[in-house]
Amino acid sequence: MHPDRIAELLTPFLGENFENADQASALEQSVTLTPAQLESISIYIDILLRWNSRINLTSVRLPEEIVTRHFGESLFAARHLFPIPRSAGSVRIGAAASQPGSPGHVIDVGSGAGFPGLPIKIWDPDIHLTLIESNHKKGTFLREVVRALRLTNVDVFTGRAADFQESQLQEHNKAAVQVGDVVTLRAVEHFDLALPEAALLVRPSGCLAILIGHDQVARARELVPSLHWDAPMKLPHSSSRFLIKGRNESQ
């Protein structure tokens, strides 16, 4: 798919609709993707379409719908989580900004075909990204995309979020277990089980960012009442899809 068409399709997802004045000021910075980022997305789409003929990665088959449905949603989340990427030479605004000078750690639970984790990495290459995916074939696909796009500081863990926690406890003492500045979740099976597991991976002062349908917003608040939930943000070109962030305000 031509990068110019990708850029056109993604424009609505990289615009306004920020929740406070500090984040809105980030719009004065560039809100367009670089040629290198657009080329990465084009390569990613080609790999996704090729693999999708062999394993079921997504029910969306048309390239333009893949751009808006998958990359659009993911980059909308990226834009709100990291309005000014560290690679742009500016201080971040958002959950990971409390650790200036060190890359934020994003953990994507139930990555599937890599959304939203890999587009967030394309948006901000300096983050440390962990992709958690229980399906081994999908895990192999994720590693192939990481290799093809030459992404660094990306880990692919094959298992559930609870398995990731257990593996961390076995390898490290409790204080050294990896937790995320930002934990993301999108379109997972067994939502009622996956959401609380994902919430346990959010560090104090970090946030859980989920892309869900309207009917799941109230359910998310019920499942994880310990988080301070922001107002949901409606996704462009959708009346029923939302980004909602829950903040871990524990010390």
VOLUMVO-174495 format. One record per atom (N, C-alpha, C): x, y negated, z; residue in three letters; residue number from 1; atom name. Coordinates in steps of 0.001 Angstrom, whole numbers, plus 500000, padded with zeros to 6 digits. Layout:
N
      c1      c2      c3    r    k   a
       X       Y       Z  ala  NUM  CA
...
//
This chain:
251
      c1      c2      c3    r    k   a
  500843  501187  500000  met    1   N
  500000  500000  500000  met    1  CA
  500880  498761  500000  met    1   C
  500515  497769  499204  his    2   N
  501374  496595  499066  his    2  CA
  501356  495761  500353  his    2   C
  502535  495324  500813  pro    3   N
  502606  494545  502054  pro    3  CA
  501742  493290  502053  pro    3   C
  501590  492639  500903  asp    4   N
  500761  491425  500856  asp    4  CA
  499306  491740  501190  asp    4   C
  498809  492870  500715  arg    5   N
  497427  493258  501006  arg    5  CA
  497290  493649  502480  arg    5   C
  498303  494316  503023  ile    6   N
  498284  494650  504442  ile    6  CA
  498199  493379  505282  ile    6   C
  499020  492386  504938  ala    7   N
  499022  491113  505675  ala    7  CA
  497658  490447  505614  ala    7   C
  497032  490487  504450  glu    8   N
  495705  489882  504285  glu    8  CA
  494671  490568  505173  glu    8   C
  494694  491885  505196  leu    9   N
  493722  492641  505978  leu    9  CA
  493918  492451  507483  leu    9   C
  495166  492213  507902  leu   10   N
  495455  492098  509330  leu   10  CA
  495261  490684  509871  leu   10   C
  495106  489701  509007  thr   11   N
  494999  488306  509446  thr   11  CA
  493955  488080  510538  thr   11   C
  492738  488641  510426  pro   12   N
  491738  488387  511479  pro   12  CA
  492143  488916  512857  pro   12   C
  493012  489910  512896  phe   13   N
  493395  490531  514165  phe   13  CA
  494549  489811  514854  phe   13   C
  495169  488868  514169  leu   14   N
  496325  488173  514720  leu   14  CA
  496033  486703  514970  leu   14   C
  494737  486348  515029  gly   15   N
  494356  484954  515206  gly   15  CA
  494033  484612  516636  gly   15   C
  493018  483773  516820  glu   16   N
  492697  483235  518130  glu   16  CA
  491938  484252  518980  glu   16   C
  491225  483761  519988  asn   17   N
  490509  484586  520966  asn   17  CA
  491428  484981  522107  asn   17   C
  492162  483995  522655  phe   18   N
  493002  484245  523818  phe   18  CA
  492241  483852  525078  phe   18   C
  492604  484504  526183  glu   19   N
  491795  484392  527385  glu   19  CA
  492214  483255  528313  glu   19   C
  493367  482610  528068  asn   20   N
  493737  481468  528893  asn   20  CA
  494618  480517  528100  asn   20   C
  494835  479325  528655  ala   21   N
  495546  478282  527925  ala   21  CA
  496991  478659  527645  ala   21   C
  497656  479334  528597  asp   22   N
  499042  479714  528389  asp   22  CA
  499183  480648  527191  asp   22   C
  498293  481628  527103  gln   23   N
  498352  482537  525972  gln   23  CA
  497953  481831  524685  gln   23   C
  496983  480939  524756  ala   24   N
  496559  480219  523562  ala   24  CA
  497700  479400  522984  ala   24   C
  498590  478880  523849  ser   25   N
  499706  478075  523353  ser   25  CA
  500645  478902  522497  ser   25   C
  500603  480215  522665  ala   26   N
  501461  481083  521865  ala   26  CA
  501074  481050  520391  ala   26   C
  499846  480598  520100  leu   27   N
  499407  480519  518722  leu   27  CA
  500190  479478  517935  leu   27   C
  500891  478581  518656  glu   28   N
  501731  477628  517963  glu   28  CA
  502927  478317  517334  glu   28   C
  503266  479517  517836  gln   29   N
  504323  480312  517238  gln   29  CA
  503754  481035  516017  gln   29   C
  504622  481696  515278  ser   30   N
  504186  482424  514097  ser   30  CA
  503230  483552  514487  ser   30   C
  502123  483659  513781  val   31   N
  501176  484743  514022  val   31  CA
  501123  485669  512810  val   31   C
  502097  485530  511927  thr   32   N
  502171  486408  510772  thr   32  CA
  503277  487436  510983  thr   32   C
  503099  488589  510381  leu   33   N
  504101  489632  510478  leu   33  CA
  505236  489359  509495  leu   33   C
  506424  489801  509839  thr   34   N
  507577  489620  508973  thr   34  CA
  507516  490623  507820  thr   34   C
  508254  490365  506746  pro   35   N
  508307  491351  505658  pro   35  CA
  508761  492722  506139  pro   35   C
  509707  492768  507079  ala   36   N
  510177  494057  507593  ala   36  CA
  509062  494789  508349  ala   36   C
  508270  494051  509134  gln   37   N
  507164  494670  509865  gln   37  CA
  506108  495202  508898  gln   37   C
  505793  494426  507873  leu   38   N
  504807  494858  506881  leu   38  CA
  505296  496075  506110  leu   38   C
  506582  496111  505810  glu   39   N
  507144  497273  505132  glu   39  CA
  507067  498509  506025  glu   39   C
  507320  498343  507324  ser   40   N
  507201  499460  508263  ser   40  CA
  505780  499999  508297  ser   40   C
  504808  499104  508293  ile   41   N
  503408  499543  508296  ile   41  CA
  503080  500285  507006  ile   41   C
  503577  499798  505873  ser   42   N
  503341  500464  504591  ser   42  CA
  503926  501870  504589  ser   42   C
  505141  502021  505087  ile   43   N
  505774  503346  505177  ile   43  CA
  504979  504253  506117  ile   43   C
  504559  503704  507238  tyr   44   N
  503771  504449  508234  tyr   44  CA
  502493  504986  507585  tyr   44   C
  501799  504153  506824  ile   45   N
  500559  504581  506167  ile   45  CA
  500833  505731  505209  ile   45   C
  501904  505629  504439  asp   46   N
  502249  506704  503497  asp   46  CA
  502475  508022  504233  asp   46   C
  503209  507966  505335  ile   47   N
  503475  509186  506112  ile   47  CA
  502178  509727  506701  ile   47   C
  501350  508839  507223  leu   48   N
  500084  509250  507827  leu   48  CA
  499186  509951  506809  leu   48   C
  499073  509394  505615  leu   49   N
  498222  509998  504591  leu   49  CA
  498768  511362  504164  leu   49   C
  500084  511479  504064  arg   50   N
  500694  512744  503657  arg   50  CA
  500467  513821  504718  arg   50   C
  500692  513476  505972  trp   51   N
  500511  514450  507055  trp   51  CA
  499038  514755  507295  trp   51   C
  498178  513786  507027  asn   52   N
  496755  513973  507315  asn   52  CA
  496130  515043  506419  asn   52   C
  496794  515345  505309  ser   53   N
  496301  516410  504435  ser   53  CA
  496583  517790  505012  ser   53   C
  497469  517844  506019  arg   54   N
  497842  519118  506623  arg   54  CA
  497293  519286  508031  arg   54   C
  497316  518216  508819  ile   55   N
  496747  518275  510164  ile   55  CA
  495809  517082  510332  ile   55   C
  494819  517254  511176  asn   56   N
  493801  516218  511333  asn   56  CA
  494306  515132  512281  asn   56   C
  494881  514074  511700  leu   57   N
  495371  512957  512497  leu   57  CA
  494326  511865  512639  leu   57   C
  493543  511652  511585  thr   58   N
  492501  510634  511620  thr   58  CA
  491401  510994  510634  thr   58   C
  490172  510656  510994  ser   59   N
  489046  510875  510078  ser   59  CA
  488946  509762  509052  ser   59   C
  489704  508685  509247  val   60   N
  489707  507582  508298  val   60  CA
  490651  507940  507164  val   60   C
  490157  507942  505953  arg   61   N
  490939  508396  504806  arg   61  CA
  491388  507265  503885  arg   61   C
  490656  506170  503822  leu   62   N
  490991  505087  502903  leu   62  CA
  492070  504201  503503  leu   62   C
  493123  503898  502734  pro   63   N
  494224  503099  503269  pro   63  CA
  493799  501761  503864  pro   63   C
  492875  501065  503202  glu   64   N
  492473  499756  503729  glu   64  CA
  491733  499896  505051  glu   64   C
  490972  500953  505206  glu   65   N
  490288  501189  506479  glu   65  CA
  491286  501587  507558  glu   65   C
  492331  502309  507181  ile   66   N
  493386  502645  508141  ile   66  CA
  494036  501366  508661  ile   66   C
  494267  500413  507763  val   67   N
  494881  499144  508171  val   67  CA
  494012  498419  509183  val   67   C
  492732  498262  508884  thr   68   N
  491871  497487  509778  thr   68  CA
  491493  498267  511032  thr   68   C
  491158  499545  510877  arg   69   N
  490659  500323  512012  arg   69  CA
  491774  500671  512994  arg   69   C
  492921  501077  512472  his   70   N
  493988  501542  513349  his   70  CA
  495036  500458  513625  his   70   C
  495623  499910  512575  phe   71   N
  496654  498892  512782  phe   71  CA
  496050  497586  513280  phe   71   C
  494884  497223  512787  gly   72   N
  494244  495989  513242  gly   72  CA
  493953  496007  514725  gly   72   C
  493307  497069  515197  glu   73   N
  493004  497193  516623  glu   73  CA
  494280  497188  517455  glu   73   C
  495268  497939  516994  ser   74   N
  496509  498068  517760  ser   74  CA
  497250  496745  517852  ser   74   C
  497313  496010  516749  leu   75   N
  498025  494732  516746  leu   75  CA
  497231  493646  517465  leu   75   C
  495918  493765  517488  phe   76   N
  495110  492865  518308  phe   76  CA
  495502  493029  519779  phe   76   C
  495649  494292  520197  ala   77   N
  496093  494544  521567  ala   77  CA
  497509  494019  521782  ala   77   C
  498393  494275  520829  ala   78   N
  499779  493806  520958  ala   78  CA
  499842  492301  521094  ala   78   C
  499041  491606  520313  arg   79   N
  499049  490142  520318  arg   79  CA
  498608  489588  521669  arg   79   C
  497693  490285  522333  his   80   N
  497216  489823  523633  his   80  CA
  498101  490281  524781  his   80   C
  498787  491394  524605  leu   81   N
  499694  491873  525646  leu   81  CA
  501029  491153  525610  leu   81   C
  501530  490909  524409  phe   82   N
  502834  490263  524211  phe   82  CA
  502692  489151  523176  phe   82   C
  502067  488021  523558  pro   83   N
  501828  486944  522583  pro   83  CA
  503097  486454  521909  pro   83   C
  504202  486395  522655  ile   84   N
  505482  485987  522073  ile   84  CA
  506453  487127  522303  ile   84   C
  506713  487950  521299  pro   85   N
  507640  489076  521491  pro   85  CA
  509020  488603  521917  pro   85   C
  509653  489394  522784  arg   86   N
  510984  489046  523277  arg   86  CA
  511973  488880  522129  arg   86   C
  511783  489664  521050  ser   87   N
  512694  489584  519923  ser   87  CA
  512627  488243  519225  ser   87   C
  511555  487464  519497  ala   88   N
  511455  486123  518922  ala   88  CA
  512273  485117  519706  ala   88   C
  512907  485560  520818  gly   89   N
  513779  484689  521590  gly   89  CA
  513050  483854  522611  gly   89   C
  511799  484183  522903  ser   90   N
  511021  483412  523861  ser   90  CA
  510626  484282  525040  ser   90   C
  510250  483654  526136  val   91   N
  509816  484404  527314  val   91  CA
  508438  484967  527061  val   91   C
  508250  486206  527448  arg   92   N
  506954  486833  527242  arg   92  CA
  505912  486256  528174  arg   92   C
  504673  486326  527715  ile   93   N
  503532  486006  528553  ile   93  CA
  502728  487283  528691  ile   93   C
  502438  487703  529903  gly   94   N
  501653  488914  530066  gly   94  CA
  502219  489810  531130  gly   94   C
  501788  491078  531093  ala   95   N
  502100  491994  532187  ala   95  CA
  503587  492219  532358  ala   95   C
  504336  492277  531267  ala   96   N
  505752  492599  531389  ala   96  CA
  506607  491378  531669  ala   96   C
  506005  490196  531734  ala   97   N
  506783  488974  531907  ala   97  CA
  507379  488855  533299  ala   97   C
  506936  489692  534229  ser   98   N
  507451  489608  535590  ser   98  CA
  508860  490168  535702  ser   98   C
  509374  490744  534612  gln   99   N
  510722  491276  534608  gln   99  CA
  511529  490607  533505  gln   99   C
  511788  489301  533619  pro  100   N
  512510  488608  532565  pro  100  CA
  513885  489199  532373  pro  100   C
  514291  489280  531104  gly  101   N
  515621  489764  530801  gly  101  CA
  515703  491262  530606  gly  101   C
  514651  492008  530941  ser  102   N
  514661  493447  530724  ser  102  CA
  513468  493821  529857  ser  102   C
  513632  494787  528963  pro  103   N
  512515  495152  528093  pro  103  CA
  511371  495766  528878  pro  103   C
  510149  495451  528506  gly  104   N
  508995  496046  529147  gly  104  CA
  508830  497498  528718  gly  104   C
  508229  498291  529587  his  105   N
  507980  499702  529288  his  105  CA
  506498  499876  529009  his  105   C
  506179  500309  527796  val  106   N
  504802  500594  527391  val  106  CA
  504636  502102  527310  val  106   C
  503624  502625  527985  ile  107   N
  503306  504054  527926  ile  107  CA
  501961  504203  527232  ile  107   C
  501948  504915  526121  asp  108   N
  500728  505130  525341  asp  108  CA
  500227  506536  525612  asp  108   C
  499080  506654  526258  val  109   N
  498528  507945  526673  val  109  CA
  497575  508465  525603  val  109   C
  497765  509717  525202  gly  110   N
  496920  510297  524156  gly  110  CA
  497178  509645  522819  gly  110   C
  498449  509589  522416  ser  111   N
  498847  508786  521256  ser  111  CA
  498218  509238  519947  ser  111   C
  497989  510538  519772  gly  112   N
  497395  511009  518531  gly  112  CA
  498277  510695  517340  gly  112   C
  497780  509836  516452  ala  113   N
  498542  509419  515271  ala  113  CA
  499439  508222  515558  ala  113   C
  499547  507852  516846  gly  114   N
  500481  506788  517219  gly  114  CA
  499873  505454  517539  gly  114   C
  498542  505393  517654  phe  115   N
  497873  504115  517897  phe  115  CA
  497352  504042  519334  phe  115   C
  497578  502929  520005  pro  116   N
  498198  501681  519541  pro  116  CA
  499705  501589  519757  pro  116   C
  500333  502650  520308  gly  117   N
  501717  502531  520753  gly  117  CA
  502706  502119  519681  gly  117   C
  502711  502818  518525  leu  118   N
  503707  502517  517507  leu  118  CA
  503520  501143  516862  leu  118   C
  502296  500704  516553  pro  119   N
  502163  499325  516069  pro  119  CA
  502607  498281  517095  pro  119   C
  502412  498548  518392  ile  120   N
  502921  497624  519409  ile  120  CA
  504445  497571  519341  ile  120   C
  505083  498708  519107  lys  121   N
  506542  498756  518961  lys  121  CA
  506984  498000  517705  lys  121   C
  506229  498128  516624  ile  122   N
  506543  497371  515408  ile  122  CA
  506405  495876  515678  ile  122   C
  505388  495503  516440  trp  123   N
  505166  494105  516796  trp  123  CA
  506307  493563  517650  trp  123   C
  506730  494347  518644  asp  124   N
  507790  493909  519545  asp  124  CA
  508819  495026  519688  asp  124   C
  509843  495041  518836  pro  125   N
  510802  496153  518814  pro  125  CA
  511603  496331  520093  pro  125   C
  511623  495330  520971  asp  126   N
  512463  495419  522161  asp  126  CA
  511842  496206  523309  asp  126   C
  510563  496527  523210  ile  127   N
  509951  497283  524304  ile  127  CA
  510500  498703  524341  ile  127   C
  510450  499299  525527  his  128   N
  510695  500736  525682  his  128  CA
  509335  501408  525582  his  128   C
  509170  502312  524632  leu  129   N
  507881  502947  524375  leu  129  CA
  507943  504435  524685  leu  129   C
  506969  504897  525465  thr  130   N
  506779  506331  525688  thr  130  CA
  505426  506732  525119  thr  130   C
  505443  507695  524205  leu  131   N
  504216  508225  523607  leu  131  CA
  503906  509560  524261  leu  131   C
  502723  509674  524853  ile  132   N
  502305  510915  525503  ile  132  CA
  501208  511555  524661  ile  132   C
  501478  512736  524134  glu  133   N
  500535  513434  523254  glu  133  CA
  500612  514930  523533  glu  133   C
  499466  515545  523838  ser  134   N
  499455  516951  524246  ser  134  CA
  499544  517921  523073  ser  134   C
  499176  517467  521859  asn  135   N
  499187  518343  520691  asn  135  CA
  500595  518386  520086  asn  135   C
  501168  519582  519977  his  136   N
  502560  519699  519525  his  136  CA
  502743  519249  518079  his  136   C
  501777  519553  517205  lys  137   N
  501900  519127  515808  lys  137  CA
  501848  517597  515697  lys  137   C
  500980  516985  516483  lys  138   N
  500928  515523  516469  lys  138  CA
  502200  514928  517050  lys  138   C
  502748  515603  518057  gly  139   N
  504026  515158  518600  gly  139  CA
  505119  515186  517551  gly  139   C
  505132  516236  516722  thr  140   N
  506107  516317  515633  thr  140  CA
  505899  515188  514635  thr  140   C
  504642  514882  514327  phe  141   N
  504341  513748  513440  phe  141  CA
  504873  512445  514020  phe  141   C
  504647  512224  515300  leu  142   N
  505106  510989  515929  leu  142  CA
  506620  510856  515829  leu  142   C
  507330  511947  516046  arg  143   N
  508789  511904  515940  arg  143  CA
  509229  511603  514512  arg  143   C
  508476  512103  513533  glu  144   N
  508802  511830  512139  glu  144  CA
  508630  510341  511818  glu  144   C
  507553  509736  512325  val  145   N
  507348  508300  512091  val  145  CA
  508458  507492  512750  val  145   C
  508793  507845  513982  val  146   N
  509868  507141  514697  val  146  CA
  511168  507234  513906  val  146   C
  511449  508414  513365  arg  147   N
  512681  508606  512590  arg  147  CA
  512646  507798  511298  arg  147   C
  511516  507881  510579  ala  148   N
  511412  507209  509279  ala  148  CA
  511494  505692  509419  ala  148   C
  510938  505152  510496  leu  149   N
  510945  503699  510701  leu  149  CA
  512200  503227  511434  leu  149   C
  513048  504193  511810  arg  150   N
  514307  503887  512499  arg  150  CA
  514058  503088  513781  arg  150   C
  513046  503528  514519  leu  151   N
  512724  502877  515785  leu  151  CA
  513621  503421  516880  leu  151   C
  514056  502569  517756  thr  152   N
  514910  502974  518869  thr  152  CA
  514161  502793  520185  thr  152   C
  514661  503471  521228  asn  153   N
  514086  503380  522566  asn  153  CA
  512619  503823  522576  asn  153   C
  512359  504919  521871  val  154   N
  511022  505524  521837  val  154  CA
  511148  506979  522286  val  154   C
  510342  507370  523258  asp  155   N
  510293  508748  523738  asp  155  CA
  508945  509349  523371  asp  155   C
  508954  510599  522939  val  156   N
  507713  511328  522689  val  156  CA
  507642  512475  523689  val  156   C
  506623  512445  524538  phe  157   N
  506426  513499  525537  phe  157  CA
  505234  514339  525110  phe  157   C
  505439  515633  524960  thr  158   N
  504362  516535  524549  thr  158  CA
  503707  517129  525793  thr  158   C
  502533  516629  526093  gly  159   N
  501798  517069  527275  gly  159  CA
  500776  516010  527653  gly  159   C
  500126  516217  528787  arg  160   N
  499156  515250  529280  arg  160  CA
  499850  514244  530192  arg  160   C
  499129  513185  530534  ala  161   N
  499690  512182  531435  ala  161  CA
  500067  512808  532773  ala  161   C
  499240  513732  533263  ala  162   N
  499548  514399  534534  ala  162  CA
  500812  515241  534414  ala  162   C
  501016  515848  533232  asp  163   N
  502240  516627  533000  asp  163  CA
  503455  515712  533007  asp  163   C
  503308  514530  532440  phe  164   N
  504405  513562  532405  phe  164  CA
  504800  513175  533823  phe  164   C
  503807  512915  534655  gln  165   N
  504089  512573  536047  gln  165  CA
  504827  513707  536748  gln  165   C
  504365  514934  536533  glu  166   N
  504977  516087  537184  glu  166  CA
  506415  516263  536714  glu  166   C
  506656  516083  535413  ser  167   N
  508015  516235  534897  ser  167  CA
  508942  515184  535477  ser  167   C
  508411  513984  535694  gln  168   N
  509208  512916  536286  gln  168  CA
  509564  513243  537735  gln  168   C
  508610  513798  538459  leu  169   N
  508857  514154  539853  leu  169  CA
  509899  515265  539969  leu  169   C
  509898  516168  538989  gln  170   N
  510868  517267  539012  gln  170  CA
  512268  516778  538666  gln  170   C
  512363  515784  537763  glu  171   N
  513670  515313  537299  glu  171  CA
  514263  514234  538201  glu  171   C
  513396  513475  538885  his  172   N
  513868  512344  539675  his  172  CA
  513229  512389  541056  his  172   C
  513744  511565  541956  asn  173   N
  513013  511384  543203  asn  173  CA
  511830  510472  542939  asn  173   C
  510940  510386  543891  lys  174   N
  509684  509669  543679  lys  174  CA
  509915  508218  543283  lys  174   C
  510938  507588  543857  ala  175   N
  511186  506177  543577  ala  175  CA
  511626  505942  542148  ala  175   C
  512168  506989  541484  ala  176   N
  512705  506822  540140  ala  176  CA
  511729  507230  539043  ala  176   C
  510531  507654  539401  val  177   N
  509555  508071  538404  val  177  CA
  509197  506890  537510  val  177   C
  509202  507141  536190  gln  178   N
  508900  506069  535252  gln  178  CA
  507420  505701  535314  gln  178   C
  507160  504429  535431  val  179   N
  505807  503906  535321  val  179  CA
  505841  502764  534326  val  179   C
  504665  502376  533833  gly  180   N
  504619  501412  532758  gly  180  CA
  504280  500005  533204  gly  180   C
  504950  499033  532581  asp  181   N
  504501  497643  532705  asp  181  CA
  503123  497514  532062  asp  181   C
  502962  498218  530953  val  182   N
  501678  498294  530258  val  182  CA
  501419  499751  529917  val  182   C
  500223  500236  530214  val  183   N
  499797  501573  529817  val  183  CA
  498596  501407  528894  val  183   C
  498638  502073  527736  thr  184   N
  497560  501924  526759  thr  184  CA
  496820  503239  526558  thr  184   C
  495575  503099  526139  leu  185   N
  494709  504260  525932  leu  185  CA
  493700  503892  524853  leu  185   C
  493507  504796  523889  arg  186   N
  492574  504518  522797  arg  186  CA
  492043  505828  522233  arg  186   C
  490751  505922  522107  ala  187   N
  490095  507016  521381  ala  187  CA
  490590  508398  521804  ala  187   C
  490608  508651  523107  val  188   N
  491048  509961  523589  val  188  CA
  489846  510849  523888  val  188   C
  490078  512148  523788  glu  189   N
  489068  513095  524249  glu  189  CA
  489089  513134  525776  glu  189   C
  487982  513540  526375  his  190   N
  487885  513692  527828  his  190  CA
  488246  512366  528527  his  190   C
  487561  511314  528125  phe  191   N
  487831  509969  528631  phe  191  CA
  487787  509910  530156  phe  191   C
  486811  510582  530760  asp  192   N
  486657  510525  532215  asp  192  CA
  487844  511132  532952  asp  192   C
  488541  512048  532308  leu  193   N
  489732  512642  532902  leu  193  CA
  490984  511829  532560  leu  193   C
  491075  511384  531307  ala  194   N
  492292  510713  530832  ala  194  CA
  492479  509336  531457  ala  194   C
  491391  508604  531659  leu  195   N
  491540  507231  532152  leu  195  CA
  492146  507169  533549  leu  195   C
  491644  507926  534539  pro  196   N
  492288  507888  535861  pro  196  CA
  493739  508349  535829  pro  196   C
  494059  509344  534982  glu  197   N
  495443  509794  534870  glu  197  CA
  496324  508674  534325  glu  197   C
  495814  507960  533325  ala  198   N
  496583  506849  532753  ala  198  CA
  496795  505745  533780  ala  198   C
  495779  505481  534589  ala  199   N
  495873  504400  535583  ala  199  CA
  496983  504675  536596  ala  199   C
  497254  505947  536869  leu  200   N
  498298  506296  537832  leu  200  CA
  499698  505973  537314  leu  200   C
  499825  505720  536016  leu  201   N
  501129  505406  535425  leu  201  CA
  501407  503909  535377  leu  201   C
  500478  503086  535874  val  202   N
  500656  501629  535841  val  202  CA
  501412  501181  537087  val  202   C
  502506  500498  536902  arg  203   N
  503287  500012  538037  arg  203  CA
  502555  498866  538725  arg  203   C
  502894  498547  539982  pro  204   N
  502341  497360  540637  pro  204  CA
  502617  496105  539800  pro  204   C
  501609  495296  539615  ser  205   N
  501579  494080  538792  ser  205  CA
  501553  494382  537301  ser  205   C
  501487  495671  536921  gly  206   N
  501328  496032  535520  gly  206  CA
  499868  496085  535131  gly  206   C
  499597  496515  533912  cys  207   N
  498198  496563  533488  cys  207  CA
  497919  497783  532625  cys  207   C
  496671  498194  532651  leu  208   N
  496141  499248  531800  leu  208  CA
  495313  498572  530719  leu  208   C
  495653  498794  529452  ala  209   N
  494946  498176  528332  ala  209  CA
  494284  499272  527513  ala  209   C
  492967  499208  527390  ile  210   N
  492252  500263  526687  ile  210  CA
  491396  499679  525573  ile  210   C
  491332  500408  524474  leu  211   N
  490508  500057  523317  leu  211  CA
  489363  501045  523280  leu  211   C
  488157  500574  523568  ile  212   N
  487027  501473  523779  ile  212  CA
  485748  500888  523186  ile  212   C
  484719  501722  523162  gly  213   N
  483404  501286  522731  gly  213  CA
  482668  500571  523846  gly  213   C
  481632  499847  523460  his  214   N
  480862  499044  524423  his  214  CA
  480324  499888  525571  his  214   C
  479856  501098  525255  asp  215   N
  479247  501941  526284  asp  215  CA
  480256  502440  527315  asp  215   C
  481546  502372  526989  gln  216   N
  482575  502863  527909  gln  216  CA
  483118  501781  528841  gln  216   C
  482768  500529  528592  val  217   N
  483321  499436  529398  val  217  CA
  482915  499580  530860  val  217   C
  481614  499742  531101  ala  218   N
  481145  499883  532481  ala  218  CA
  481690  501160  533110  ala  218   C
  481819  502211  532296  arg  219   N
  482325  503477  532815  arg  219  CA
  483778  503347  533255  arg  219   C
  484562  502582  532515  ala  220   N
  485965  502375  532888  ala  220  CA
  486070  501729  534262  ala  220   C
  485233  500749  534517  arg  221   N
  485252  500077  535818  arg  221  CA
  484872  501044  536937  arg  221   C
  483940  501944  536656  glu  222   N
  483524  502919  537662  glu  222  CA
  484628  503947  537940  glu  222   C
  485314  504377  536879  leu  223   N
  486316  505423  537026  leu  223  CA
  487562  504940  537762  leu  223   C
  487925  503666  537543  val  224   N
  489142  503134  538179  val  224  CA
  488803  501802  538858  val  224   C
  488079  501853  539985  pro  225   N
  487702  500613  540667  pro  225  CA
  488881  499921  541338  pro  225   C
  490012  500599  541454  ser  226   N
  491173  500006  542126  ser  226  CA
  491840  498912  541294  ser  226   C
  491579  498887  539987  leu  227   N
  492168  497870  539135  leu  227  CA
  491273  496643  539070  leu  227   C
  491897  495497  538862  his  228   N
  491143  494258  538659  his  228  CA
  490919  494104  537157  his  228   C
  489672  494287  536725  trp  229   N
  489366  494329  535295  trp  229  CA
  489045  492932  534761  trp  229   C
  489707  492561  533665  asp  230   N
  489395  491317  532979  asp  230  CA
  488108  491488  532174  asp  230   C
  487590  490377  531694  ala  231   N
  486431  490438  530814  ala  231  CA
  486829  491115  529502  ala  231   C
  485973  491971  528969  pro  232   N
  486314  492635  527702  pro  232  CA
  486378  491638  526547  pro  232   C
  487269  491901  525599  met  233   N
  487416  491063  524401  met  233  CA
  486955  491852  523186  met  233   C
  486007  491301  522459  lys  234   N
  485468  491995  521287  lys  234  CA
  486475  491970  520154  lys  234   C
  486622  493103  519501  leu  235   N
  487557  493207  518382  leu  235  CA
  486968  492575  517126  leu  235   C
  487797  491943  516312  pro  236   N
  487301  491369  515054  pro  236  CA
  486626  492429  514180  pro  236   C
  485609  492006  513455  his  237   N
  484878  492869  512513  his  237  CA
  484186  494042  513206  his  237   C
  483888  493908  514493  ser  238   N
  483201  494985  515199  ser  238  CA
  482261  494396  516237  ser  238   C
  481103  495000  516356  ser  239   N
  480144  494566  517378  ser  239  CA
  480161  495492  518586  ser  239   C
  480938  496576  518510  ser  240   N
  480878  497566  519581  ser  240  CA
  482237  498030  520085  ser  240   C
  483333  497444  519585  arg  241   N
  484667  497840  520006  arg  241  CA
  485306  496707  520790  arg  241   C
  485970  497066  521909  phe  242   N
  486505  496051  522816  phe  242  CA
  487906  496429  523299  phe  242   C
  488670  495396  523622  leu  243   N
  489905  495543  524380  leu  243  CA
  489610  495061  525792  leu  243   C
  489951  495882  526780  ile  244   N
  489763  495480  528166  ile  244  CA
  491019  495844  528949  ile  244   C
  491445  494938  529823  lys  245   N
  492656  495132  530600  lys  245  CA
  492337  495199  532083  lys  245   C
  492922  496188  532746  gly  246   N
  492804  496320  534183  gly  246  CA
  494162  496120  534829  gly  246   C
  494269  495236  535788  arg  247   N
  495547  494894  536403  arg  247  CA
  495717  495588  537748  arg  247   C
  496902  496125  537966  asn  248   N
  497242  496760  539225  asn  248  CA
  497806  495678  540139  asn  248   C
  497018  495208  541075  glu  249   N
  497426  494098  541929  glu  249  CA
  498008  494565  543252  glu  249   C
  498309  495874  543352  ser  250   N
  498948  496352  544581  ser  250  CA
  500387  495922  544631  ser  250   C
  500971  495896  545820  gln  251   N
  502355  495467  546002  gln  251  CA
  503295  496673  546023  gln  251   C
//
